[in-house]
Amino acid sequence: MPEAVLALYRAWRLSLPHYRMMYDALGAKGVGVINDPDAYRHARYMPENYPTIEGHTPRTIWLTGNPGIDRIMDASAGFGDKE
């Protein structure tokens, strides 16, 4: 039986469905990826990982859907107007 191979995906970010497809395809060939799809999702999606990194990154906001310029301006007002 061939020795298991462990891989680290280090490239352009994939959508979660594409990452899961890659993870499953490599697994079927005996290649394990260090980050499973849940770990990848946690690292990729800011609303999920922000509580973990909040003390080590600039204040961050995110809006869902198509917020429009007025909602964007309202949400970002707390950042001030310094250039």
N, C-alpha and C positions, 0 to 999 in steps of 0.2 A: 504494500500500500504506500503511495507517495506521501511524503512529508507535507503536512499542512503549511500553507503559505498565508502570511498575514500582510495586509496591504493598508496603506494610508492614502485616502483620496485627497490629492492636493492639486486643485485646478479650479477652473471657473465654477461658480456655484450652480448647482442643479436645482430644479424645482424638487420638492419632496417626492412627488410620484416618480420622477426620473431617477432620483437617488435610490429610491426603493427598488426600482427595476434593475439598476446597476448592482446594488447590493445583492439582490436575489440571483442575478445572472452570474456574478462572480462566485457566490456561495455554491451554486450548482457546479462550478468548475473546481471547487475545493479551495477557493481563495476567500479568506475571511477579511472583512474590512473592519478596521479598529472601531470606527463609530457606527453603531447600528442606526437604523432610520430614526428612532426616537432621540438618540443623542444628536444626530444631525439636525433634526427639527428644533431641538432646544437651542443649539448653537446658532442656527440660521435665522430664527424668527424673533426679532427684538421684543415684541410684547411678552414672549415666554421667558427670554433670558435676562431681560433688563433687571428684575429684582436681584439676580445673582451678581451682576456687574455694576449696579447703580452707584456704588461708592467709588468706582474706579473709572468712570466714563462721564463725559459731559451730560447734563440734564437732557433728556430726550423726550419727545412726544411723537405720537403717530396717530393718524386719522384713518378711518376705514372708509371703504366705498369711494365715491367721487365727491369729495367734500366741497369743492368750489372755492373760489378765491376768498370770499368773505369768511368762511369757516376757517380756512388756513390762516388768514390774517388774525382772526380772533384767538385761535389756538396758539399762535406764535407771539402774541403781544407780550407775554410774560418774559420773553427773552430780551426785551429792551430794543433800543434802536441804535446801538453803538455799531460803528463800522469797523 
